[in-house]
Amino acid sequence: MFEQKRVDLLLGLDIALLSAKGRITHVALIAGDSDFIAALDVAKQEGVSTWLFHGPVQTCHAELRRAADERREIDAEFISRCVIAR
């Protein structure tokens, strides 16, 4: 059985620490809950560009959406644009 523990916390810490150390210039995050608000705030304070990719707008935490510099909803159109034609 697969167990997931503290993954959001660890990813948020990575975003904040790498931003504070100047090791990254951009963050692309796929999320929708409030767990990453603080990490995006730190990244933005450190000059990191933040992109949020999320599900339907009504399921994405409003404060998380406001925290990101750029926001993209993952919908059928977005997915079809990402698929490489063979």
Distance bins in CASP14 RR format, pairs under 12 A and 6 or more apart:
PFRMAT RR
TARGET T0000
AUTHOR 0000-0000-0000
RMODE 2
METHOD distances of the structure
MODEL  1
4 10 0 0 0 0 0 1 0 0 0 0 0
4 11 0 0 0 0 0 1 0 0 0 0 0
6 12 0 0 0 0 0 1 0 0 0 0 0
6 13 0 0 0 0 1 0 0 0 0 0 0
6 14 0 0 0 0 0 1 0 0 0 0 0
6 35 0 0 0 0 0 1 0 0 0 0 0
7 13 0 0 0 0 0 1 0 0 0 0 0
7 14 0 0 0 0 0 1 0 0 0 0 0
7 31 0 0 0 0 0 1 0 0 0 0 0
7 33 0 0 0 0 0 1 0 0 0 0 0
7 35 0 0 0 0 1 0 0 0 0 0 0
7 36 0 0 0 0 0 1 0 0 0 0 0
8 14 0 0 0 0 0 1 0 0 0 0 0
8 15 0 0 0 0 0 1 0 0 0 0 0
8 29 0 0 0 0 0 1 0 0 0 0 0
8 30 0 0 0 0 0 1 0 0 0 0 0
8 31 1 0 0 1 0 0 0 0 0 0 0
8 32 0 0 0 0 0 1 0 0 0 0 0
8 33 1 0 0 1 0 0 0 0 0 0 0
8 34 0 0 0 0 1 0 0 0 0 0 0
8 35 1 0 1 0 0 0 0 0 0 0 0
8 36 1 0 0 1 0 0 0 0 0 0 0
8 37 0 0 0 0 0 1 0 0 0 0 0
8 38 0 0 0 0 0 1 0 0 0 0 0
8 39 0 0 0 0 1 0 0 0 0 0 0
8 64 0 0 0 0 0 1 0 0 0 0 0
9 15 0 0 0 0 0 1 0 0 0 0 0
9 16 0 0 0 0 0 1 0 0 0 0 0
9 35 1 0 0 1 0 0 0 0 0 0 0
9 36 0 0 0 0 1 0 0 0 0 0 0
9 38 0 0 0 0 0 1 0 0 0 0 0
9 39 0 0 0 0 1 0 0 0 0 0 0
10 16 0 0 0 0 0 1 0 0 0 0 0
10 17 0 0 0 0 0 1 0 0 0 0 0
10 35 0 0 0 0 0 1 0 0 0 0 0
10 36 0 0 0 0 0 1 0 0 0 0 0
10 39 0 0 0 0 0 1 0 0 0 0 0
11 17 0 0 0 0 0 1 0 0 0 0 0
11 18 0 0 0 0 0 1 0 0 0 0 0
11 27 0 0 0 0 0 1 0 0 0 0 0
11 28 0 0 0 0 0 1 0 0 0 0 0
11 29 0 0 0 0 1 0 0 0 0 0 0
11 30 0 0 0 0 0 1 0 0 0 0 0
11 31 0 0 0 0 1 0 0 0 0 0 0
11 35 0 0 0 0 1 0 0 0 0 0 0
11 36 1 0 0 1 0 0 0 0 0 0 0
11 38 0 0 0 0 0 1 0 0 0 0 0
11 39 1 0 0 1 0 0 0 0 0 0 0
11 40 0 0 0 0 0 1 0 0 0 0 0
11 43 0 0 0 0 0 1 0 0 0 0 0
12 18 0 0 0 0 1 0 0 0 0 0 0
12 19 0 0 0 0 1 0 0 0 0 0 0
12 20 0 0 0 0 0 1 0 0 0 0 0
12 27 0 0 0 0 1 0 0 0 0 0 0
12 29 0 0 0 0 1 0 0 0 0 0 0
12 31 0 0 0 0 1 0 0 0 0 0 0
12 34 0 0 0 0 0 1 0 0 0 0 0
12 35 1 0 0 1 0 0 0 0 0 0 0
12 36 1 0 1 0 0 0 0 0 0 0 0
12 37 0 0 0 0 1 0 0 0 0 0 0
12 38 1 0 0 1 0 0 0 0 0 0 0
12 39 1 1 0 0 0 0 0 0 0 0 0
12 40 0 0 0 0 1 0 0 0 0 0 0
12 41 0 0 0 0 0 1 0 0 0 0 0
12 42 0 0 0 0 1 0 0 0 0 0 0
12 43 0 0 0 0 1 0 0 0 0 0 0
12 50 0 0 0 0 0 1 0 0 0 0 0
13 19 0 0 0 0 0 1 0 0 0 0 0
13 20 0 0 0 0 0 1 0 0 0 0 0
13 35 0 0 0 0 0 1 0 0 0 0 0
13 36 0 0 0 0 0 1 0 0 0 0 0
13 38 0 0 0 0 1 0 0 0 0 0 0
13 39 1 0 0 1 0 0 0 0 0 0 0
13 42 0 0 0 0 1 0 0 0 0 0 0
13 43 0 0 0 0 0 1 0 0 0 0 0
14 20 0 0 0 0 0 1 0 0 0 0 0
14 21 0 0 0 0 0 1 0 0 0 0 0
14 23 0 0 0 0 1 0 0 0 0 0 0
14 24 0 0 0 0 1 0 0 0 0 0 0
14 27 0 0 0 0 1 0 0 0 0 0 0
14 29 0 0 0 0 0 1 0 0 0 0 0
14 36 0 0 0 0 0 1 0 0 0 0 0
14 39 0 0 0 0 1 0 0 0 0 0 0
14 42 0 0 0 0 0 1 0 0 0 0 0
14 43 0 0 0 0 0 1 0 0 0 0 0
15 21 0 0 0 0 0 1 0 0 0 0 0
15 22 0 0 0 0 0 1 0 0 0 0 0
15 23 0 0 0 0 0 1 0 0 0 0 0
15 24 1 0 0 1 0 0 0 0 0 0 0
15 26 0 0 0 0 0 1 0 0 0 0 0
15 27 1 0 1 0 0 0 0 0 0 0 0
15 28 0 0 0 0 0 1 0 0 0 0 0
15 29 1 0 0 1 0 0 0 0 0 0 0
15 31 0 0 0 0 0 1 0 0 0 0 0
15 35 0 0 0 0 0 1 0 0 0 0 0
15 36 1 0 0 1 0 0 0 0 0 0 0
15 37 0 0 0 0 0 1 0 0 0 0 0
15 38 0 0 0 0 1 0 0 0 0 0 0
15 39 1 0 1 0 0 0 0 0 0 0 0
15 40 1 0 0 1 0 0 0 0 0 0 0
15 41 0 0 0 0 0 1 0 0 0 0 0
15 42 1 0 0 1 0 0 0 0 0 0 0
15 43 1 0 1 0 0 0 0 0 0 0 0
15 44 0 0 0 0 0 1 0 0 0 0 0
15 45 0 0 0 0 0 1 0 0 0 0 0
15 46 0 0 0 0 1 0 0 0 0 0 0
15 48 0 0 0 0 1 0 0 0 0 0 0
15 50 0 0 0 0 1 0 0 0 0 0 0
15 51 0 0 0 0 0 1 0 0 0 0 0
15 52 0 0 0 0 0 1 0 0 0 0 0
15 67 0 0 0 0 0 1 0 0 0 0 0
15 68 0 0 0 0 0 1 0 0 0 0 0
16 22 0 0 0 0 0 1 0 0 0 0 0
16 23 0 0 0 0 0 1 0 0 0 0 0
16 24 0 0 0 0 0 1 0 0 0 0 0
16 27 0 0 0 0 0 1 0 0 0 0 0
16 36 0 0 0 0 1 0 0 0 0 0 0
16 37 0 0 0 0 0 1 0 0 0 0 0
16 38 1 0 0 1 0 0 0 0 0 0 0
16 39 1 0 1 0 0 0 0 0 0 0 0
16 40 0 0 0 0 1 0 0 0 0 0 0
16 41 0 0 0 0 1 0 0 0 0 0 0
16 42 1 0 1 0 0 0 0 0 0 0 0
16 43 1 0 0 1 0 0 0 0 0 0 0
16 44 0 0 0 0 0 1 0 0 0 0 0
16 45 0 0 0 0 1 0 0 0 0 0 0
16 46 0 0 0 0 1 0 0 0 0 0 0
16 48 0 0 0 0 1 0 0 0 0 0 0
16 50 0 0 0 0 0 1 0 0 0 0 0
17 23 0 0 0 0 1 0 0 0 0 0 0
17 24 0 0 0 0 1 0 0 0 0 0 0
17 39 0 0 0 0 1 0 0 0 0 0 0
17 42 0 0 0 0 1 0 0 0 0 0 0
17 43 0 0 0 0 0 1 0 0 0 0 0
17 46 0 0 0 0 0 1 0 0 0 0 0
17 48 0 0 0 0 0 1 0 0 0 0 0
18 24 1 0 1 0 0 0 0 0 0 0 0
18 25 0 0 0 0 1 0 0 0 0 0 0
18 26 0 0 0 0 0 1 0 0 0 0 0
18 27 0 0 0 0 1 0 0 0 0 0 0
18 39 0 0 0 0 1 0 0 0 0 0 0
18 42 0 0 0 0 1 0 0 0 0 0 0
18 43 0 0 0 0 1 0 0 0 0 0 0
18 46 0 0 0 0 1 0 0 0 0 0 0
18 48 0 0 0 0 1 0 0 0 0 0 0
19 25 0 0 0 0 1 0 0 0 0 0 0
19 26 0 0 0 0 0 1 0 0 0 0 0
19 27 1 0 0 1 0 0 0 0 0 0 0
19 38 0 0 0 0 0 1 0 0 0 0 0
19 39 0 0 0 0 1 0 0 0 0 0 0
19 40 0 0 0 0 1 0 0 0 0 0 0
19 41 0 0 0 0 1 0 0 0 0 0 0
19 42 1 0 1 0 0 0 0 0 0 0 0
19 43 1 0 1 0 0 0 0 0 0 0 0
19 44 0 0 0 0 1 0 0 0 0 0 0
19 45 1 0 0 1 0 0 0 0 0 0 0
19 46 1 0 1 0 0 0 0 0 0 0 0
19 47 1 0 0 1 0 0 0 0 0 0 0
19 48 1 0 1 0 0 0 0 0 0 0 0
19 49 0 0 0 0 0 1 0 0 0 0 0
19 50 0 0 0 0 1 0 0 0 0 0 0
20 39 0 0 0 0 0 1 0 0 0 0 0
20 41 0 0 0 0 0 1 0 0 0 0 0
20 42 1 0 0 1 0 0 0 0 0 0 0
20 43 0 0 0 0 1 0 0 0 0 0 0
20 44 0 0 0 0 0 1 0 0 0 0 0
20 45 0 0 0 0 1 0 0 0 0 0 0
20 46 1 0 1 0 0 0 0 0 0 0 0
20 47 0 0 0 0 0 1 0 0 0 0 0
20 48 0 0 0 0 1 0 0 0 0 0 0
21 42 0 0 0 0 0 1 0 0 0 0 0
21 43 0 0 0 0 0 1 0 0 0 0 0
21 46 0 0 0 0 1 0 0 0 0 0 0
21 48 0 0 0 0 0 1 0 0 0 0 0
22 42 0 0 0 0 0 1 0 0 0 0 0
22 43 0 0 0 0 0 1 0 0 0 0 0
22 45 0 0 0 0 0 1 0 0 0 0 0
22 46 1 0 0 1 0 0 0 0 0 0 0
22 47 0 0 0 0 1 0 0 0 0 0 0
22 48 0 0 0 0 1 0 0 0 0 0 0
23 43 0 0 0 0 0 1 0 0 0 0 0
23 46 0 0 0 0 1 0 0 0 0 0 0
23 48 0 0 0 0 1 0 0 0 0 0 0
24 39 0 0 0 0 0 1 0 0 0 0 0
24 42 0 0 0 0 0 1 0 0 0 0 0
24 43 1 0 0 1 0 0 0 0 0 0 0
24 46 0 0 0 0 1 0 0 0 0 0 0
24 47 0 0 0 0 1 0 0 0 0 0 0
24 48 1 0 1 0 0 0 0 0 0 0 0
24 49 0 0 0 0 1 0 0 0 0 0 0
24 50 0 0 0 0 0 1 0 0 0 0 0
25 43 0 0 0 0 1 0 0 0 0 0 0
25 46 0 0 0 0 1 0 0 0 0 0 0
25 47 1 0 0 1 0 0 0 0 0 0 0
25 48 1 0 0 1 0 0 0 0 0 0 0
25 49 1 0 0 1 0 0 0 0 0 0 0
25 50 0 0 0 0 0 1 0 0 0 0 0
25 51 0 0 0 0 0 1 0 0 0 0 0
25 69 0 0 0 0 0 1 0 0 0 0 0
26 43 0 0 0 0 1 0 0 0 0 0 0
26 44 0 0 0 0 0 1 0 0 0 0 0
26 46 0 0 0 0 0 1 0 0 0 0 0
26 47 0 0 0 0 1 0 0 0 0 0 0
26 48 1 0 0 1 0 0 0 0 0 0 0
26 49 1 0 1 0 0 0 0 0 0 0 0
26 50 1 0 0 1 0 0 0 0 0 0 0
26 51 1 0 0 1 0 0 0 0 0 0 0
26 68 0 0 0 0 0 1 0 0 0 0 0
26 69 0 0 0 0 1 0 0 0 0 0 0
26 70 0 0 0 0 1 0 0 0 0 0 0
27 36 0 0 0 0 1 0 0 0 0 0 0
27 39 0 0 0 0 1 0 0 0 0 0 0
27 40 1 0 0 1 0 0 0 0 0 0 0
27 41 0 0 0 0 0 1 0 0 0 0 0
27 42 0 0 0 0 0 1 0 0 0 0 0
27 43 1 0 1 0 0 0 0 0 0 0 0
27 44 0 0 0 0 1 0 0 0 0 0 0
27 46 0 0 0 0 0 1 0 0 0 0 0
27 47 0 0 0 0 0 1 0 0 0 0 0
27 48 1 0 1 0 0 0 0 0 0 0 0
27 49 1 0 0 1 0 0 0 0 0 0 0
27 50 1 0 1 0 0 0 0 0 0 0 0
27 51 1 0 0 1 0 0 0 0 0 0 0
27 52 0 0 0 0 1 0 0 0 0 0 0
27 53 0 0 0 0 0 1 0 0 0 0 0
27 67 0 0 0 0 0 1 0 0 0 0 0
27 68 0 0 0 0 1 0 0 0 0 0 0
27 69 0 0 0 0 1 0 0 0 0 0 0
27 70 0 0 0 0 0 1 0 0 0 0 0
28 36 0 0 0 0 0 1 0 0 0 0 0
28 40 0 0 0 0 0 1 0 0 0 0 0
28 43 0 0 0 0 0 1 0 0 0 0 0
28 48 0 0 0 0 0 1 0 0 0 0 0
28 49 0 0 0 0 1 0 0 0 0 0 0
28 50 0 0 0 0 1 0 0 0 0 0 0
28 51 1 0 1 0 0 0 0 0 0 0 0
28 52 0 0 0 0 1 0 0 0 0 0 0
28 53 1 0 0 1 0 0 0 0 0 0 0
28 54 0 0 0 0 0 1 0 0 0 0 0
28 68 0 0 0 0 1 0 0 0 0 0 0
28 69 0 0 0 0 0 1 0 0 0 0 0
28 70 0 0 0 0 1 0 0 0 0 0 0
28 71 0 0 0 0 0 1 0 0 0 0 0
28 72 0 0 0 0 1 0 0 0 0 0 0
29 35 0 0 0 0 0 1 0 0 0 0 0
29 36 1 0 1 0 0 0 0 0 0 0 0
29 37 0 0 0 0 0 1 0 0 0 0 0
29 39 0 0 0 0 1 0 0 0 0 0 0
29 40 1 0 0 1 0 0 0 0 0 0 0
29 43 0 0 0 0 1 0 0 0 0 0 0
29 48 0 0 0 0 0 1 0 0 0 0 0
29 49 0 0 0 0 0 1 0 0 0 0 0
29 50 1 0 0 1 0 0 0 0 0 0 0
29 51 1 0 0 1 0 0 0 0 0 0 0
29 52 1 0 1 0 0 0 0 0 0 0 0
29 53 1 0 0 1 0 0 0 0 0 0 0
29 54 0 0 0 0 1 0 0 0 0 0 0
29 60 0 0 0 0 0 1 0 0 0 0 0
29 64 0 0 0 0 1 0 0 0 0 0 0
29 65 0 0 0 0 0 1 0 0 0 0 0
29 67 0 0 0 0 1 0 0 0 0 0 0
29 68 1 0 0 1 0 0 0 0 0 0 0
29 69 0 0 0 0 0 1 0 0 0 0 0
29 70 0 0 0 0 0 1 0 0 0 0 0
29 71 0 0 0 0 0 1 0 0 0 0 0
29 72 0 0 0 0 0 1 0 0 0 0 0
29 74 0 0 0 0 0 1 0 0 0 0 0
30 36 0 0 0 0 1 0 0 0 0 0 0
30 51 0 0 0 0 1 0 0 0 0 0 0
30 52 0 0 0 0 1 0 0 0 0 0 0
30 53 1 0 1 0 0 0 0 0 0 0 0
30 54 1 0 0 1 0 0 0 0 0 0 0
30 55 0 0 0 0 1 0 0 0 0 0 0
30 60 0 0 0 0 0 1 0 0 0 0 0
30 64 0 0 0 0 0 1 0 0 0 0 0
30 68 0 0 0 0 0 1 0 0 0 0 0
30 71 0 0 0 0 0 1 0 0 0 0 0
30 72 0 0 0 0 1 0 0 0 0 0 0
30 73 0 0 0 0 0 1 0 0 0 0 0
30 74 1 0 0 1 0 0 0 0 0 0 0
30 78 0 0 0 0 0 1 0 0 0 0 0
31 37 0 0 0 0 1 0 0 0 0 0 0
31 39 0 0 0 0 1 0 0 0 0 0 0
31 40 0 0 0 0 1 0 0 0 0 0 0
31 50 0 0 0 0 0 1 0 0 0 0 0
31 51 0 0 0 0 0 1 0 0 0 0 0
31 52 1 0 0 1 0 0 0 0 0 0 0
31 53 0 0 0 0 1 0 0 0 0 0 0
31 54 1 0 0 1 0 0 0 0 0 0 0
31 55 0 0 0 0 1 0 0 0 0 0 0
31 59 0 0 0 0 0 1 0 0 0 0 0
31 60 0 0 0 0 1 0 0 0 0 0 0
31 61 0 0 0 0 1 0 0 0 0 0 0
31 64 1 0 0 1 0 0 0 0 0 0 0
31 65 0 0 0 0 0 1 0 0 0 0 0
31 67 0 0 0 0 0 1 0 0 0 0 0
31 68 0 0 0 0 1 0 0 0 0 0 0
31 71 0 0 0 0 0 1 0 0 0 0 0
31 74 0 0 0 0 0 1 0 0 0 0 0
32 40 0 0 0 0 0 1 0 0 0 0 0
32 52 1 0 0 1 0 0 0 0 0 0 0
32 53 0 0 0 0 1 0 0 0 0 0 0
32 54 1 0 1 0 0 0 0 0 0 0 0
32 55 1 0 0 1 0 0 0 0 0 0 0
32 56 0 0 0 0 1 0 0 0 0 0 0
32 57 0 0 0 0 0 1 0 0 0 0 0
32 58 0 0 0 0 0 1 0 0 0 0 0
32 59 1 0 0 1 0 0 0 0 0 0 0
32 60 1 0 1 0 0 0 0 0 0 0 0
32 61 1 0 1 0 0 0 0 0 0 0 0
32 62 0 0 0 0 0 1 0 0 0 0 0
32 63 0 0 0 0 0 1 0 0 0 0 0
32 64 1 0 1 0 0 0 0 0 0 0 0
32 65 0 0 0 0 1 0 0 0 0 0 0
32 67 0 0 0 0 0 1 0 0 0 0 0
32 68 0 0 0 0 0 1 0 0 0 0 0
32 71 0 0 0 0 0 1 0 0 0 0 0
32 73 0 0 0 0 0 1 0 0 0 0 0
32 74 0 0 0 0 0 1 0 0 0 0 0
33 52 0 0 0 0 0 1 0 0 0 0 0
33 54 0 0 0 0 1 0 0 0 0 0 0
33 55 0 0 0 0 0 1 0 0 0 0 0
33 59 0 0 0 0 1 0 0 0 0 0 0
33 60 0 0 0 0 1 0 0 0 0 0 0
33 61 1 0 1 0 0 0 0 0 0 0 0
33 62 0 0 0 0 0 1 0 0 0 0 0
33 63 0 0 0 0 0 1 0 0 0 0 0
33 64 1 0 0 1 0 0 0 0 0 0 0
33 65 0 0 0 0 0 1 0 0 0 0 0
34 40 0 0 0 0 0 1 0 0 0 0 0
34 41 0 0 0 0 0 1 0 0 0 0 0
34 54 0 0 0 0 0 1 0 0 0 0 0
34 60 0 0 0 0 1 0 0 0 0 0 0
34 61 1 0 1 0 0 0 0 0 0 0 0
34 62 0 0 0 0 1 0 0 0 0 0 0
34 63 1 0 0 1 0 0 0 0 0 0 0
34 64 1 0 1 0 0 0 0 0 0 0 0
34 65 0 0 0 0 0 1 0 0 0 0 0
34 66 0 0 0 0 0 1 0 0 0 0 0
34 67 0 0 0 0 1 0 0 0 0 0 0
35 61 0 0 0 0 1 0 0 0 0 0 0
35 63 0 0 0 0 0 1 0 0 0 0 0
35 64 0 0 0 0 1 0 0 0 0 0 0
35 67 0 0 0 0 0 1 0 0 0 0 0
36 42 0 0 0 0 0 1 0 0 0 0 0
36 43 0 0 0 0 1 0 0 0 0 0 0
36 44 0 0 0 0 0 1 0 0 0 0 0
36 50 0 0 0 0 1 0 0 0 0 0 0
36 51 0 0 0 0 0 1 0 0 0 0 0
36 52 0 0 0 0 1 0 0 0 0 0 0
36 53 0 0 0 0 0 1 0 0 0 0 0
36 54 0 0 0 0 0 1 0 0 0 0 0
36 60 0 0 0 0 0 1 0 0 0 0 0
36 61 0 0 0 0 1 0 0 0 0 0 0
36 63 0 0 0 0 0 1 0 0 0 0 0
36 64 1 0 0 1 0 0 0 0 0 0 0
36 65 0 0 0 0 0 1 0 0 0 0 0
36 67 1 0 0 1 0 0 0 0 0 0 0
36 68 0 0 0 0 1 0 0 0 0 0 0
37 43 0 0 0 0 0 1 0 0 0 0 0
37 44 0 0 0 0 0 1 0 0 0 0 0
37 50 0 0 0 0 0 1 0 0 0 0 0
37 52 0 0 0 0 0 1 0 0 0 0 0
37 60 0 0 0 0 0 1 0 0 0 0 0
37 61 1 0 0 1 0 0 0 0 0 0 0
37 62 0 0 0 0 0 1 0 0 0 0 0
37 63 1 0 1 0 0 0 0 0 0 0 0
37 64 1 0 1 0 0 0 0 0 0 0 0
37 65 0 0 0 0 1 0 0 0 0 0 0
37 66 0 0 0 0 1 0 0 0 0 0 0
37 67 1 0 1 0 0 0 0 0 0 0 0
37 68 0 0 0 0 1 0 0 0 0 0 0
38 44 0 0 0 0 0 1 0 0 0 0 0
38 45 0 0 0 0 0 1 0 0 0 0 0
38 63 0 0 0 0 0 1 0 0 0 0 0
38 64 0 0 0 0 0 1 0 0 0 0 0
38 67 0 0 0 0 1 0 0 0 0 0 0
39 45 0 0 0 0 0 1 0 0 0 0 0
39 46 0 0 0 0 0 1 0 0 0 0 0
39 48 0 0 0 0 0 1 0 0 0 0 0
39 50 0 0 0 0 1 0 0 0 0 0 0
39 52 0 0 0 0 0 1 0 0 0 0 0
39 64 0 0 0 0 0 1 0 0 0 0 0
39 67 0 0 0 0 1 0 0 0 0 0 0
39 68 0 0 0 0 0 1 0 0 0 0 0
40 46 0 0 0 0 0 1 0 0 0 0 0
40 47 0 0 0 0 0 1 0 0 0 0 0
40 48 0 0 0 0 1 0 0 0 0 0 0
40 49 0 0 0 0 0 1 0 0 0 0 0
40 50 1 0 1 0 0 0 0 0 0 0 0
40 51 0 0 0 0 1 0 0 0 0 0 0
40 52 1 0 0 1 0 0 0 0 0 0 0
40 61 0 0 0 0 0 1 0 0 0 0 0
40 63 0 0 0 0 1 0 0 0 0 0 0
40 64 1 0 0 1 0 0 0 0 0 0 0
40 65 0 0 0 0 0 1 0 0 0 0 0
40 66 0 0 0 0 1 0 0 0 0 0 0
40 67 1 0 1 0 0 0 0 0 0 0 0
40 68 1 0 1 0 0 0 0 0 0 0 0
40 69 0 0 0 0 1 0 0 0 0 0 0
40 70 0 0 0 0 0 1 0 0 0 0 0
40 71 0 0 0 0 0 1 0 0 0 0 0
41 47 0 0 0 0 0 1 0 0 0 0 0
41 48 0 0 0 0 0 1 0 0 0 0 0
41 50 0 0 0 0 1 0 0 0 0 0 0
41 63 0 0 0 0 1 0 0 0 0 0 0
41 64 0 0 0 0 0 1 0 0 0 0 0
41 66 0 0 0 0 0 1 0 0 0 0 0
41 67 1 0 1 0 0 0 0 0 0 0 0
41 68 0 0 0 0 0 1 0 0 0 0 0
41 69 0 0 0 0 0 1 0 0 0 0 0
42 48 0 0 0 0 1 0 0 0 0 0 0
42 50 0 0 0 0 0 1 0 0 0 0 0
42 67 0 0 0 0 0 1 0 0 0 0 0
43 49 0 0 0 0 1 0 0 0 0 0 0
43 50 1 0 1 0 0 0 0 0 0 0 0
43 51 0 0 0 0 0 1 0 0 0 0 0
43 52 0 0 0 0 0 1 0 0 0 0 0
43 67 0 0 0 0 1 0 0 0 0 0 0
43 68 0 0 0 0 1 0 0 0 0 0 0
43 69 0 0 0 0 1 0 0 0 0 0 0
44 50 1 0 1 0 0 0 0 0 0 0 0
44 51 0 0 0 0 0 1 0 0 0 0 0
44 52 0 0 0 0 0 1 0 0 0 0 0
44 66 0 0 0 0 0 1 0 0 0 0 0
44 67 1 0 0 1 0 0 0 0 0 0 0
44 68 0 0 0 0 1 0 0 0 0 0 0
44 69 1 0 0 1 0 0 0 0 0 0 0
44 70 0 0 0 0 0 1 0 0 0 0 0
45 67 0 0 0 0 0 1 0 0 0 0 0
47 69 0 0 0 0 1 0 0 0 0 0 0
48 67 0 0 0 0 0 1 0 0 0 0 0
48 68 0 0 0 0 0 1 0 0 0 0 0
48 69 0 0 0 0 1 0 0 0 0 0 0
49 68 0 0 0 0 1 0 0 0 0 0 0
49 69 1 0 1 0 0 0 0 0 0 0 0
49 70 1 0 0 1 0 0 0 0 0 0 0
50 64 0 0 0 0 0 1 0 0 0 0 0
50 65 0 0 0 0 0 1 0 0 0 0 0
50 66 0 0 0 0 0 1 0 0 0 0 0
50 67 1 0 0 1 0 0 0 0 0 0 0
50 68 1 0 1 0 0 0 0 0 0 0 0
50 69 1 0 1 0 0 0 0 0 0 0 0
50 70 1 0 0 1 0 0 0 0 0 0 0
50 71 0 0 0 0 1 0 0 0 0 0 0
50 72 0 0 0 0 0 1 0 0 0 0 0
51 65 0 0 0 0 0 1 0 0 0 0 0
51 67 0 0 0 0 0 1 0 0 0 0 0
51 68 1 0 0 1 0 0 0 0 0 0 0
51 69 1 0 0 1 0 0 0 0 0 0 0
51 70 1 0 1 0 0 0 0 0 0 0 0
51 71 1 0 0 1 0 0 0 0 0 0 0
51 72 1 0 0 1 0 0 0 0 0 0 0
52 60 1 0 0 1 0 0 0 0 0 0 0
52 61 0 0 0 0 0 1 0 0 0 0 0
52 62 0 0 0 0 0 1 0 0 0 0 0
52 63 0 0 0 0 0 1 0 0 0 0 0
52 64 1 0 0 1 0 0 0 0 0 0 0
52 65 1 0 0 1 0 0 0 0 0 0 0
52 66 0 0 0 0 1 0 0 0 0 0 0
52 67 1 0 0 1 0 0 0 0 0 0 0
52 68 1 1 0 0 0 0 0 0 0 0 0
52 69 0 0 0 0 1 0 0 0 0 0 0
52 70 1 0 0 1 0 0 0 0 0 0 0
52 71 1 0 1 0 0 0 0 0 0 0 0
52 72 1 0 0 1 0 0 0 0 0 0 0
52 73 0 0 0 0 1 0 0 0 0 0 0
52 74 0 0 0 0 0 1 0 0 0 0 0
53 60 0 0 0 0 1 0 0 0 0 0 0
53 64 0 0 0 0 0 1 0 0 0 0 0
53 65 0 0 0 0 0 1 0 0 0 0 0
53 68 0 0 0 0 1 0 0 0 0 0 0
53 70 0 0 0 0 1 0 0 0 0 0 0
53 71 0 0 0 0 1 0 0 0 0 0 0
53 72 1 0 1 0 0 0 0 0 0 0 0
53 73 0 0 0 0 1 0 0 0 0 0 0
53 74 1 0 1 0 0 0 0 0 0 0 0
53 75 0 0 0 0 0 1 0 0 0 0 0
53 78 0 0 0 0 1 0 0 0 0 0 0
53 79 0 0 0 0 0 1 0 0 0 0 0
53 82 0 0 0 0 0 1 0 0 0 0 0
54 60 1 0 1 0 0 0 0 0 0 0 0
54 61 0 0 0 0 1 0 0 0 0 0 0
54 62 0 0 0 0 0 1 0 0 0 0 0
54 64 1 0 0 1 0 0 0 0 0 0 0
54 65 1 0 0 1 0 0 0 0 0 0 0
54 67 0 0 0 0 0 1 0 0 0 0 0
54 68 0 0 0 0 1 0 0 0 0 0 0
54 70 0 0 0 0 0 1 0 0 0 0 0
54 71 1 0 0 1 0 0 0 0 0 0 0
54 72 1 0 0 1 0 0 0 0 0 0 0
54 73 1 0 0 1 0 0 0 0 0 0 0
54 74 1 0 0 1 0 0 0 0 0 0 0
54 75 0 0 0 0 0 1 0 0 0 0 0
54 78 0 0 0 0 0 1 0 0 0 0 0
55 61 0 0 0 0 0 1 0 0 0 0 0
55 64 0 0 0 0 0 1 0 0 0 0 0
55 65 0 0 0 0 0 1 0 0 0 0 0
55 71 0 0 0 0 0 1 0 0 0 0 0
55 72 0 0 0 0 1 0 0 0 0 0 0
55 73 1 0 1 0 0 0 0 0 0 0 0
55 74 1 0 1 0 0 0 0 0 0 0 0
55 75 1 0 0 1 0 0 0 0 0 0 0
55 76 0 0 0 0 0 1 0 0 0 0 0
55 78 0 0 0 0 1 0 0 0 0 0 0
55 79 0 0 0 0 0 1 0 0 0 0 0
56 65 0 0 0 0 0 1 0 0 0 0 0
56 73 1 0 0 1 0 0 0 0 0 0 0
56 74 0 0 0 0 1 0 0 0 0 0 0
56 75 1 0 0 1 0 0 0 0 0 0 0
56 76 0 0 0 0 0 1 0 0 0 0 0
56 78 0 0 0 0 0 1 0 0 0 0 0
57 64 0 0 0 0 0 1 0 0 0 0 0
57 65 1 0 0 1 0 0 0 0 0 0 0
57 71 0 0 0 0 1 0 0 0 0 0 0
57 72 0 0 0 0 0 1 0 0 0 0 0
57 73 1 0 0 1 0 0 0 0 0 0 0
57 74 0 0 0 0 0 1 0 0 0 0 0
57 75 0 0 0 0 1 0 0 0 0 0 0
58 65 0 0 0 0 0 1 0 0 0 0 0
58 73 0 0 0 0 0 1 0 0 0 0 0
59 65 0 0 0 0 0 1 0 0 0 0 0
59 73 0 0 0 0 1 0 0 0 0 0 0
59 74 0 0 0 0 0 1 0 0 0 0 0
59 75 0 0 0 0 0 1 0 0 0 0 0
60 66 0 0 0 0 0 1 0 0 0 0 0
60 67 0 0 0 0 0 1 0 0 0 0 0
60 68 0 0 0 0 1 0 0 0 0 0 0
60 71 0 0 0 0 1 0 0 0 0 0 0
60 72 0 0 0 0 0 1 0 0 0 0 0
60 73 1 0 0 1 0 0 0 0 0 0 0
60 74 0 0 0 0 1 0 0 0 0 0 0
60 75 0 0 0 0 0 1 0 0 0 0 0
61 67 0 0 0 0 1 0 0 0 0 0 0
61 68 0 0 0 0 0 1 0 0 0 0 0
61 71 0 0 0 0 0 1 0 0 0 0 0
62 68 0 0 0 0 0 1 0 0 0 0 0
62 71 0 0 0 0 0 1 0 0 0 0 0
64 71 0 0 0 0 1 0 0 0 0 0 0
65 71 1 0 1 0 0 0 0 0 0 0 0
65 72 0 0 0 0 0 1 0 0 0 0 0
65 73 0 0 0 0 1 0 0 0 0 0 0
71 78 0 0 0 0 0 1 0 0 0 0 0
72 78 1 0 0 1 0 0 0 0 0 0 0
72 79 0 0 0 0 0 1 0 0 0 0 0
72 81 0 0 0 0 0 1 0 0 0 0 0
72 82 0 0 0 0 0 1 0 0 0 0 0
73 79 0 0 0 0 0 1 0 0 0 0 0
74 80 0 0 0 0 0 1 0 0 0 0 0
74 81 0 0 0 0 0 1 0 0 0 0 0
74 82 0 0 0 0 1 0 0 0 0 0 0
75 81 0 0 0 0 0 1 0 0 0 0 0
75 82 0 0 0 0 0 1 0 0 0 0 0
76 82 0 0 0 0 0 1 0 0 0 0 0
76 83 0 0 0 0 0 1 0 0 0 0 0
77 83 0 0 0 0 0 1 0 0 0 0 0
END
